[in-house]
Amino acid sequence: MLIGALLPLLLFVFPLWKITLEAPQYPTPLGMYIHINDFVDANPHDIKNINLMNHYVGMKYIPEAIPEFKIFPAGIIITTVIGLLIAFKANYKWYLYWFILMVVLSSAGLYDFYLWEHDYGHDLDPKAILKFTNPDGTVMGFQPPFFGSKDILNFRAHSYPQSGAYSLALGMALSFVAYFLGRKEKRKSKS
């Protein structure tokens, strides 16, 4: 449980997610890493180039900061402290409670990410230089995929978790395993 509680702290070192845009006019794909507290270029000036390109279709600029960049780090620190207290002071049943807490908070974070992507790709400036419509006549959205790959005009967009997300998932999995090992040990001691 101790290692499981500490692994989410790697989110402060490694990126949580990466979005990449491939297109013929960009020999090196454009991309950005999403950290728990920042957006970072995959290559020099990628976010600037994405913002310039998106401006033409009326998308908002990728902000330098969003409110989540303050909330998520605090959430990880608080849940890590709770996890450490559970690891040192509580019995194995609490490992499951910490796992459930982390699943709920991670799910809320993923849902927030989806909402951000949706707003980013669909809340377009009506005065945009270029306007695109779907075959049914509705305004085309430019939302990158939540997970996986997707074609958007002549771009192929990719969106995948990175090592920070994997460390969070591994920490959660370890707490779940610790719960089952603790339960098995308790049953064995009763026999």
C-alpha positions in Angstrom: 0.0 0.0 0.0 2.9 2.3 0.8 4.3 2.2 -2.8 0.7 2.5 -4.2 0.2 5.7 -2.2 3.5 7.2 -3.4 3.3 6.3 -7.1 0.7 9.1 -7.9 3.4 11.6 -7.0 5.2 10.7 -10.2 2.5 12.9 -11.9 4.6 15.9 -10.8 7.5 14.5 -12.8 6.0 12.7 -15.8 3.2 13.9 -18.2 -0.3 12.6 -17.8 -1.5 12.7 -21.4 -0.2 13.6 -24.9 -2.1 14.9 -27.9 -0.4 14.8 -31.3 -1.5 16.2 -34.7 -0.1 14.7 -37.9 -0.6 16.3 -41.3 1.2 16.3 -44.6 2.2 20.0 -44.1 4.0 19.2 -40.8 6.8 16.7 -41.4 7.3 16.6 -37.6 3.9 16.1 -36.0 2.7 18.9 -33.7 2.0 17.8 -30.1 1.6 18.8 -26.5 2.0 17.0 -23.2 -0.5 17.6 -20.6 1.0 17.6 -17.1 -0.9 17.7 -13.9 -0.1 21.5 -13.7 0.9 22.6 -17.2 0.7 22.2 -21.0 4.2 21.6 -22.6 5.3 21.5 -26.2 6.2 18.1 -27.6 8.6 20.0 -29.9 9.7 23.6 -29.7 6.8 26.0 -30.5 4.2 23.3 -31.0 1.5 24.9 -28.8 2.1 28.3 -30.5 1.7 26.6 -33.9 -1.4 24.7 -32.8 -2.9 28.0 -31.5 -2.1 29.8 -34.8 -3.6 27.0 -36.9 -6.7 26.7 -34.7 -7.3 30.5 -34.8 -8.3 30.1 -38.5 -11.2 27.8 -37.7 -12.3 29.8 -34.6 -10.9 27.6 -31.8 -9.8 29.2 -28.5 -6.2 29.4 -27.7 -4.8 26.7 -25.5 -4.5 28.6 -22.2 -1.3 28.9 -20.3 -3.2 27.9 -17.2 -6.6 26.4 -16.3 -8.2 26.1 -12.9 -7.6 22.4 -12.9 -3.8 23.1 -12.7 -4.4 24.2 -9.1 -7.0 21.6 -8.2 -5.3 18.5 -9.5 -1.9 18.9 -7.8 -3.7 19.6 -4.5 -5.9 16.6 -5.0 -2.8 14.3 -5.6 -1.0 15.6 -2.5 -4.1 15.2 -0.3 -4.8 11.7 -1.6 -1.2 10.7 -1.2 -1.2 11.9 2.4 -4.4 10.0 3.1 -2.9 6.9 1.4 0.3 7.1 3.5 -1.8 7.5 6.7 -3.8 4.4 5.7 -0.6 2.5 4.9 0.9 3.2 8.3 -2.1 3.4 10.6 -5.1 1.5 9.2 -6.0 -2.1 8.5 -6.3 -3.6 5.0 -10.0 -2.7 4.6 -9.0 1.0 4.3 -6.8 0.1 1.3 -10.0 -0.7 -0.6 -11.5 2.7 0.4 -8.5 4.5 -0.8 -8.7 2.6 -4.1 -12.4 3.6 -4.5 -11.5 7.2 -3.7 -8.8 7.2 -6.3 -11.1 5.6 -8.9 -13.8 8.2 -8.3 -11.4 11.2 -8.4 -9.6 9.8 -11.5 -12.9 9.3 -13.3 -13.9 12.8 -12.4 -10.6 14.1 -13.8 -11.1 12.1 -17.0 -14.6 13.5 -17.4 -13.4 17.0 -16.8 -10.7 16.4 -19.5 -13.4 15.2 -21.9 -15.5 18.3 -21.2 -12.5 20.6 -21.8 -11.8 18.9 -25.1 -15.4 19.1 -26.1 -15.6 22.8 -25.3 -12.2 23.4 -27.0 -13.3 21.7 -30.2 -16.9 22.9 -30.5 -17.2 26.4 -29.0 -16.0 28.1 -32.2 -15.8 31.8 -32.9 -18.6 32.5 -35.5 -16.3 35.1 -37.0 -13.6 32.6 -37.9 -11.8 33.0 -41.2 -12.5 29.4 -42.2 -15.8 27.6 -41.7 -16.4 23.9 -42.2 -19.6 22.0 -42.1 -20.5 18.3 -41.7 -22.4 16.6 -44.6 -25.6 17.3 -42.8 -24.9 21.1 -42.8 -24.0 21.4 -39.1 -20.9 23.3 -38.0 -17.9 20.9 -37.9 -16.3 20.4 -34.5 -12.6 20.0 -34.1 -12.5 18.0 -30.8 -9.4 15.8 -30.6 -10.2 12.2 -29.6 -10.6 11.6 -25.9 -8.6 8.4 -26.3 -7.2 6.9 -29.5 -6.9 8.4 -33.0 -9.3 10.4 -35.2 -9.2 12.1 -38.6 -10.0 15.9 -38.5 -9.9 17.3 -42.0 -6.4 16.5 -43.2 -5.1 15.9 -39.7 -4.8 12.7 -37.8 -5.1 13.4 -34.1 -3.9 11.1 -31.5 -4.7 11.2 -27.7 -3.1 8.8 -25.3 -2.1 8.5 -21.6 1.5 8.9 -20.7 3.8 7.6 -18.0 2.3 9.9 -15.3 -1.2 8.3 -15.9 0.4 4.8 -15.9 2.1 5.5 -12.5 -1.3 6.7 -11.1 -3.0 3.5 -12.4 -0.2 1.3 -11.1 -0.5 3.0 -7.6 -4.2 2.4 -7.6 -3.8 -1.3 -8.7 -1.2 -1.9 -6.0 -3.6 -0.6 -3.3 -6.2 -3.0 -4.7 -3.7 -5.9 -4.6 -2.7 -4.9 -1.0 -6.4 -5.1 0.0 -6.7 -8.6 -1.3 -3.4 -9.7 0.2 -4.5 -8.2 3.6 -7.8 -9.9 3.4 -6.2 -13.2 2.6 -3.7 -12.8 5.5 -6.5 -12.0 7.9 -8.5 -15.1 6.8 -5.3 -17.2 7.2 -4.7 -15.9 10.7 -8.3 -16.8 11.7 -7.8 -20.4 10.6 
